[in-house]
Amino acid sequence: MKNRITAVVASAIFLSGILAGCGAGVSEPDDYVTNEGYEIVAEAAGVTETSADVDTSEKISTEDIKVGVLYITDPSEGSGYSYTHDLGILGMQSNLGLSDDQIVRKIVDDGDTEGTRTAIEECISDGCNIIFTTSWGYMDVTAEMAEKYPDIYFSHGTGYKSNGTNFNNYFGRIYQARYLSGIVAGMNTTSNKIGYVAAQDTSNAEVTGGIDAFAIGVASVNPDAEIYVSVTHSWYDPEAEEAASRKLLDLGCDVMAQHCDTPYPLTLAQEYGVYGIGYNSDMSKEVPQTCLCSVVWNWSAYYTAAVDSIIEGTWSGENYYGGMNEGLVAITDLASFCKEGTEEKVSEAAAAIMSGSSNVFDGELRTNTGDVIGNAGSTLDDATITGAIDWYYENVVVVE
């Protein structure tokens, strides 16, 4: 596993890549690279030193730091959620010069409360100073353990709970990249039926907000297209993800997108001879003939900043929510077979997001039930986007 690597997807690199033209997709390099986006992300995260007066915790030497990580699946398998988080951990390890025995990995179902508690206890027994719990379902147990162990640092991926001291949460504006990928899908569908395999329903704002951002991107270039959503009700369920994918493909969807952990939406899309848009990591390595682009995370940016703040004694306990400008999220280079004009539309939209002139969820937004969300001349705030989106955009069709 130590030979797996990550590329830094800093915002400037992302935008210059899009402006340069449609490529064949980004493959992962053969060696670790230093995290060029780290300083940008660190400042935004509020977890590293920003002035000589900052000193919020005792320093822990690099030699004494030990990092625990909880994954919902084996990160050495596949190309999805856990795999991408582990790329970030490996990038952090390389950036900070940590040895392999300074990283403790645990694999546990995020719905297994007792298993999660045991995994965290084992990390602490192994000497971990900071523990990253990477999935939504770990949240409550992480909060409990942070209270039980005030001298250990806990950082929870997604979710919303934190205590401002030894327990924070981290996530990112992935909806920005999903919006761009929606433009790609809208430009490249011919049936005007676009499939989307979703892990959760409208009770989860993370998944629903991503679908809506994607749908808004589709509508911006193709008002006739519809997004057909099939929900698996699980963060990781290979059988359900395969079944949902086949259902959407059999309906005639000719572009497939996803918020699920396996690559079934894309591998089956290639089997059916239609396009796909990957998620978490660059999936063109699995489906090079049909992957239009992938929505990707650069978790090493946050992990490096967080662990470095423990080493330097500058941990603030603040939550982190980064985006394209911080280099945390992006889409890969577009495939060479993208329809003419796709590159220009995506680069224009990316520039607008990064300049702040577009925030994706702008103005009045009509739902698929006819309601209107938001107001003209305003945009939804972060709290709403992360925790209160329980509606689908007007071009979304739910497939039961």
N, C-alpha and C positions, 0 to 999 in steps of 0.2 A: 504494500500500500504506500510505502514511503516514496516510490518512484512516480506516483501520480502528482500532477502539477496543476498550477492555475495561472491564467493570464490576468493581468490587471486591466480592467476595463474602465479606465478613467474617463471622465466626461469629455475631455478635450480629444482623447484618442477616438472615442466613439463618434463624435461629431465629424472629425476630419475623415474618418473612415467612410461615413455615409456620404459626405460631400465628394469624396474621391470617386465614387461610382459603385455600381453593383459588383460585388465580388462573389467568390464561390463559397463563401462561408468561412468562419474563423475556426481553425483547428487549434488544439492546445499545443503549446511549445514543448520541447524536449527537456527543458531545464526550468527550475524555479526562476522567477524574476522578482526583483524588489518591487515593493508596492509604491509606485509613483504617485498614487492618489491618496496615500495615507495621511499626509499633512492636512489636506483639504477635509477629509472625513473626520479626522481627529478634532479639528476645530469645530466642526458642525456638531459632533457628538457630545461635546462638553465633557469628555472623559480624559483629556490630556492637559498638560500644563499650558496655560495661556498667558500667565504673567509670573513674575518672580515671587509673588505673594501667595500663589496657589499651593496649598499643602493640606489636603483633606484626609490623607491616610498615611500610615507608616509605610515606608518603602520595603519592598521585598526584593532581594537580589535576583538577578537573572538566573543564577545557579540554583536558587531555592524555589523558584516559581514552578508550580505544577498545575496543569490545566485538565479539568474533567469535561467531557462532552457526552451528552445523551442524544442518541439517534433513534429514529423509529424503524429504520431498516439498516442492513449492512451497507456502510458507505462504499465498500469496495465493489459493490455490484450495481449495475445499471448506470443511469446518467441523470437521475432525478434529484429529489429534495436532499436526502442525506448525503449523497455523492457530492452535491454542490457545496453544502455546508462544510464537508470535509476538505474540499479543495481550499476553502477559506482558512480552515484550521492549519492545513499544510503550508499555505502561504504565510500565515502568521508565524508558524514555527520557523520557516526559512528567514523571514524578515528579522526576527528577534534572536535567531541563533540558538533555539532550544533543541535539545536532544530528543530522540524518540521516546525515552523513558520519562520525559516530562509531560507527555500527553497520555491521558487515560480515556479510552473510549468505551462506552456502554451502549448496548443495543436493547431497547425496551419499548414495547407498545405504549404509546402515549395515553392509551385508555386504561392501562394497568396501574392503578394507584399504588398498590403495595409494591409492585415491581419497580416503579419509579422511585419510591422512597428508598428501597433497598439499593438501587443503583447509585443514588446520591450518597447514601451512607458509605458505600464501598469506595466511592471517589474520595470522600473525606478521610476514610481509614487509610487510603493510599497516599494521603498527604496533599491533596489538591487544595490550592489557595483560592481558585476561581473555578466555577462550574457553569458551563453553558448548557441550558436545556433548550433544544432547538425547535420544539413543536408545541402547538397550541395546548394540547391536552396535558402537558407537564406543568401548566401554570399554577394550579392550586397547590400541588405538592411542593413546588419550588418556593412559593410564598411561605408555606408552613416550615420548610427546612431553613429558610433564611432567618426566620424568627428564632428557630431552635439553635442555629449556629451563627451568631452575630459577627464572629470573626472571619467567616468565610464569605467570599464575594459570589453572588449568584446573578446570572444574566440570562433572561428568558427571551427566546425568539418568538415573535408575534405576540398575541395576547395584549393585555392592558394593565395587569397588576404590577406594582412596584412599591417600595417603601422609602425611596429617596436616600437610603444609606447603603446597605450591603446588597440590595436587590433592585435591579432595573430591568426594563424590557427594551428590546431593539427590533426594529423592522424598517421597511423602506417604502418609498413611493413607487412600488412596482407598477402601479396603475399608469404611470407615465410611459413606461416601455410597452405596456399592454395596449395603450392607445395607439402608439406607433405601429405595433403589429396588426392592429385592427385596420389601419390604413393599407397595410400590405395585403391583408386578406380581402378587403373590399375591392382593391384594384385587380386582384388575380382570380376572383371567382367568375365563373361563366354561368353557373346554374342559379346564382344569387342565394344559394343555401350554404351556410357556413356552420360547421359543427363545433361544439365546445363541450368537452367532458369536464365536469366540475365535481370537486370533492365534497362540497357542502351546498346546502340550499340557502335561501334568503335569510335564514337565521344567523348566518356568518357573514359579517360585513367585509371581511378580507377577500373572500372568494367572490361575493356578489359585486363588490366595488371593482374588482378586476374584470369581471364579465362586462359590467356597464362601461368601463373605460374602453375596453375593446370594441364594444358595440357602438360607442360614440365615434371612435376612430373609423369604423366601417362606414357609418352613416355620413361622415364628413366627405367621403369620396364616392359613395355608392348608396344613395337613399333607397334603392330598390332591394337591396340585400337584407336577408334576415339571418339571425343567429339562433340556431337550434341548440338548446342546452339540455344535456342529460346529466343528472346528478347521481353520484354513487353513494353519498352519505358516509364516506370514509376517506381519511387522508391517504390510506394505502390499502387497496383491494384489487389485486391483479385481475381476478375473474370479473368483478363488476366493471372495471375500467375497459376490459376487452369487450364485454357485452355492450356497454354504453357506446363504445366506438363503432362497433358493427351496426348497432341500431341507427346511428346518425349517418353512417356511410350508406346504409341501405335506403335511407330517405332521400339520397341524392346529394348529400353535402359534398362539395368538391374542394373545400379547404377545411382542415381540421386544426383546432386549437385546444388547449388544455390547461387546467389547474388540477393536476393529479400527478402521482409519483412515477408511474410506469410510462414507458414510451409507446404504449399501445395505440394511442390516437395517431401517432406519426407512422409507426411501422405498418399498421393496417391501412393507413392512407396510401402508403407506397404500394401495398399489396393490391389495393383497389385502383391504382393508377391516378390518384389525385394528390393535391398538395397538402402540406402540413406546416404548422408553426410550433416550434419546440418551446419548452419551458425549463427553467432552472439552469441547465447547461446547454452548450451548443450541441443540438441533436443532429446536425448535418453529418456527423461522423457515422451515424447509424442509418440515415436515410438520405444520402447525398443527392439522389435523383429528384427528390420531391420536397425537401425542406426549404421553404422560402426564406426563413430566418428563425431565430430563437430569441425568446425573452430571457435574459440572463441576470444573475446576481454576481457581485464581486464581494463575497462575505469577508474575504481577507482584510479588506479595508477596515471594517468594524472590529474584527477580532484582533488585529494588530493594535489598533488604538486602545481597545479595552485592556488587553493584557499589559501593554506598555504602561498604561496608567497605574496599574497595580505595582509594577516594578519601580516606577518613578514616584509613587506616593501621591498621585494627583487624581485618583478616582473620585468622581463627584457624586455618583449615584443617580445622575440624571438619565432620563430615557433618551433613546436615540431613534431618529426617524429621518433617514437620508434619502437622496434621490439621484437623478441624473447629474445634477451639478456637483454632487459629492463623489461621483464615480461609483456609487453602490449598485445602480441598476442601468441596464442598457438593452439594446437589441444587437445581435451580431450583424455583420455585413450581409447585405441582401444577396440572394443567389443570382447567378448570372442569367437564369431563365425567368426572372421576374418580368412582368409585363412592362413595356416601355412607359415611362412616366412615373413608375412607382418610386424610384430613387428621389426624384424631384419633390414629390409630395411628402415623403418621409423626412427628407432633410429640411424642408420648410417648416414642418410641424415640430421637429426636434429643436430647431433654432428658436421657435416661438416659446417652447416650454423652458428652455434654458435661459432665455432672456426675461422670462416672467410675464410675457404678454399673453400666454395661454397657460391655464391651470387645469385643463381637461374638463373638469366639472364646473363649467362656466355658464352663467345665465340661467334661463328657465329650461328645465330638463323634463321632458314628458315621459312618463312611465308606460309600460305595456298594458296598464289598467286604466289609462287616461288621466291619471293624476299629474300635477305639475309640481316639481321639486325645484327649489331655488328661486332666485329673483334676477331680473334683467340687471346687468351691470355689476353683479356680484359673483362670487365663487364659493363653493362649499369649503368649510374650514377643515383642518386636519382631524379634529375630533369627530366630525360627522363622517368623513371619508373612512376613518379607521374603525368606527364603532356604530354608525347609525344608518348605513346603507342597507336597507332591507327591501329594496324594490329593484325591478329590472327595467332597463331602458326600453323605449317603445318598439325597437326592432328585434326584441328577444322573444323567442317562442320556447316554452318549456315542453320537453318531450318526456312523457311519463313512461 
